[in-house]
Amino acid sequence: MLTPGKKSLSPILLAVAVMLLSACSSDYVISTQDGHMLATKGKPVKDKETGLISYKDADNNTHQLQQKDVKEIIEK
């Protein structure tokens, strides 16, 4: 049997869990040399062999850029 104090605690725990999980998958913005700003879903990854930077957009499509075309990568 739940006491009134425990009933109000579970929504708080749920809210904290959601905040912690959302903090794990940060979004980034890639600033390109030609002035474009590309929003990413998750952290972009650099391929050590090819030098290409891979990222996923808001629709979960994967894209690649050459390192020389990237000015900076900023966490939102």
C-alpha positions as CSV (number, residue, x, y, z in Angstrom):
1,M,0.0,0.0,0.0
2,L,1.4,3.4,-1.0
3,T,1.3,6.3,1.4
4,P,0.5,9.8,0.1
5,G,4.2,10.8,0.3
6,K,5.2,8.0,-2.0
7,K,2.6,8.9,-4.6
8,S,4.0,12.3,-5.1
9,L,7.6,11.1,-5.2
10,S,7.3,8.9,-8.4
11,P,6.5,11.8,-10.8
12,I,9.5,13.7,-9.4
13,L,11.7,10.6,-10.0
14,L,10.3,10.3,-13.5
15,A,11.1,13.9,-14.2
16,V,14.6,13.6,-12.9
17,A,15.2,10.4,-15.0
18,V,14.0,12.2,-18.2
19,M,16.3,15.1,-17.6
20,L,19.3,12.8,-17.0
21,L,18.6,10.8,-20.1
22,S,18.1,13.9,-22.3
23,A,21.4,15.3,-21.0
24,C,23.2,12.2,-22.3
25,S,22.4,12.9,-26.0
26,S,23.5,16.4,-26.6
27,D,22.9,18.1,-29.9
28,Y,25.6,20.1,-31.7
29,V,25.9,22.8,-34.3
30,I,28.5,22.5,-37.1
31,S,29.7,25.8,-38.4
32,T,31.1,25.4,-42.0
33,Q,33.8,27.5,-43.7
34,D,31.1,28.9,-46.2
35,G,28.9,30.2,-43.3
36,H,26.3,27.4,-43.0
37,M,25.1,26.3,-39.5
38,L,24.2,22.6,-39.4
39,A,22.2,21.3,-36.5
40,T,23.1,17.7,-35.5
41,K,21.3,15.0,-33.5
42,G,24.0,13.7,-31.2
43,K,27.8,14.3,-31.3
44,P,29.5,14.3,-34.7
45,V,32.1,11.6,-35.2
46,K,35.4,12.0,-37.1
47,D,36.6,9.0,-39.1
48,K,40.4,8.7,-38.4
49,E,41.1,7.0,-41.7
50,T,39.2,9.3,-44.1
51,G,39.1,12.5,-42.1
52,L,35.3,12.8,-42.8
53,I,33.0,14.1,-40.1
54,S,29.7,12.1,-39.9
55,Y,26.6,13.4,-38.2
56,K,22.9,12.8,-38.1
57,D,20.3,15.5,-38.8
58,A,17.0,16.1,-37.1
59,D,15.4,13.5,-39.4
60,N,18.0,10.9,-38.3
61,N,19.7,11.0,-41.8
62,T,23.5,10.5,-41.8
63,H,25.6,13.1,-43.6
64,Q,29.4,13.5,-44.0
65,L,31.6,16.6,-44.3
66,Q,35.3,16.9,-45.0
67,Q,37.3,18.2,-42.1
68,K,38.6,21.2,-44.2
69,D,35.0,22.4,-44.7
70,V,34.3,22.6,-40.9
71,K,35.1,25.8,-39.1
72,E,34.0,24.6,-35.6
73,I,31.6,22.2,-33.8
74,I,29.7,23.6,-30.8
75,E,27.6,21.8,-28.3
76,K,24.1,23.3,-27.9
